[in-house]
Amino acid sequence: MFKEGDRLFPYPAPVTGIILGLKMPQEHKDSIVEIVSNKVGVKLYQSERKPDAFALEINEIDL
């Protein structure tokens, strides 16, 4: 369920992964890791600059 205004809406499916942004502050990353570290089936990914192109790589983080 998520809240929008004064209403609750169901998610269509469980969250299976979260991508941490390239410029996300470390304290926010740490908070998210702490929250999902004991959740079964949720994977974390980190976006990183691709060294040889104007692109991002999305790499899984080992918890």
Secondary structure, DSSP 8 states (H G I E B T S, - for coil): -EEETTEEE--SS---EEEE-TT--HHHHHHHHHHHTT-TT-EEEEEEE-TTSSSEEEEEE--
